């Protein structure tokens, strides 16, 4: 950001570009869901893997959560600089793990190892979001007596190949990455998939609410 020397305010053009490209409205809606799901756990200690602009961790800290941030990129200035594949914490160190829009940056072959590492350091819940390009219909109806907000998945007939763009190695809905496969790996990594949903204002982000379990019985949620 630059300062306008004449008026001492942030340059509007730069601000607008930044908000559209980085911290967009859709991104802030995703932040809201991350915060809400963390509050719903009724737990205190949180490990956030992948901190972005620190909005979520700063907000949670304001409300008394004990948040430890981890990121592989030192430039983001996390509390701990580390890979998700080798977290420097003891077993069961945190009540909740928050890992949003991170796992797709790993080669798919590393997904299970990353989930196993999250499972190792958490005691109860993991909140994860991943990009989902599966076709859908969005219903958003408002009226005086109430309203309807719903996302309905469509048959994913024409699945596109995932071409690594320097960021994402894979995405749900691309060829070879159906949601059932992702849920199965989550189950095999020691988690039960309690819920999964797409954000109606930002359907590209799909959330998974996971509970740590003692066995590896595979059970897929009904709403996928």
Protein Blocks (a to p, Z undefined) as FASTA:
>chain_A
ZZdfklopacfklmmmmmmmmmgfklmmmmmmmmmmmmmnopabdcdehjknommmmmmm
mnopacddddfblklopabdcdfklccbdehkbfbdcdehklmmpcfklmmmmmmmmmmm
pmkbccdddddfbdcdddddddfkbccddddddddfbacddddehlambdehiahiafkl
mmmmmmmnopacfbdcddfklmmbccddddddfbfcdcddfkZZ
